[in-house]
Amino acid sequence: MVLAELVWTLKKTYQLEKDRIILIIEGLLASKDVVLEESERVQSALLLFRYGRAGFSDCLLFVNARA
């Protein structure tokens, strides 16, 4: 859920566009210095977020519910 809060902060506070937020999450996924719990689920949620109309937190909840 921390990742969902990060996305919300990037969008609402820093007013970043969806494409930029996606790049940031991809960077976190690729980083050797950051470990994301359930990274496969994060990747799936990111795909839904990229091509869908739902927010990232909704995509993450959907992926977790299906697991």
Contacts in CASP RR format, 6 or more apart in sequence:
PFRMAT RR
TARGET T0000
AUTHOR 0000-0000-0000
METHOD contacts of the structure
MODEL  1
MVLAELVWTLKKTYQLEKDRIILIIEGLLASKDVVLEESERVQSALLLFR
YGRAGFSDCLLFVNARA
1 57 0 8 1.000
3 25 0 8 1.000
3 28 0 8 1.000
3 36 0 8 1.000
3 42 0 8 1.000
3 56 0 8 1.000
3 60 0 8 1.000
4 56 0 8 1.000
4 57 0 8 1.000
4 60 0 8 1.000
7 21 0 8 1.000
7 25 0 8 1.000
7 55 0 8 1.000
7 56 0 8 1.000
7 57 0 8 1.000
8 57 0 8 1.000
10 16 0 8 1.000
10 20 0 8 1.000
10 21 0 8 1.000
10 24 0 8 1.000
11 21 0 8 1.000
16 24 0 8 1.000
18 49 0 8 1.000
18 50 0 8 1.000
21 56 0 8 1.000
22 46 0 8 1.000
22 49 0 8 1.000
22 50 0 8 1.000
25 42 0 8 1.000
25 46 0 8 1.000
25 56 0 8 1.000
26 46 0 8 1.000
28 34 0 8 1.000
28 36 0 8 1.000
29 36 0 8 1.000
29 39 0 8 1.000
29 42 0 8 1.000
29 43 0 8 1.000
29 46 0 8 1.000
36 42 0 8 1.000
38 64 0 8 1.000
41 60 0 8 1.000
41 63 0 8 1.000
41 64 0 8 1.000
41 67 0 8 1.000
42 60 0 8 1.000
44 63 0 8 1.000
45 56 0 8 1.000
45 59 0 8 1.000
45 60 0 8 1.000
45 62 0 8 1.000
45 63 0 8 1.000
46 56 0 8 1.000
46 59 0 8 1.000
48 54 0 8 1.000
48 59 0 8 1.000
48 62 0 8 1.000
48 63 0 8 1.000
49 55 0 8 1.000
49 56 0 8 1.000
49 59 0 8 1.000
52 59 0 8 1.000
54 62 0 8 1.000
END
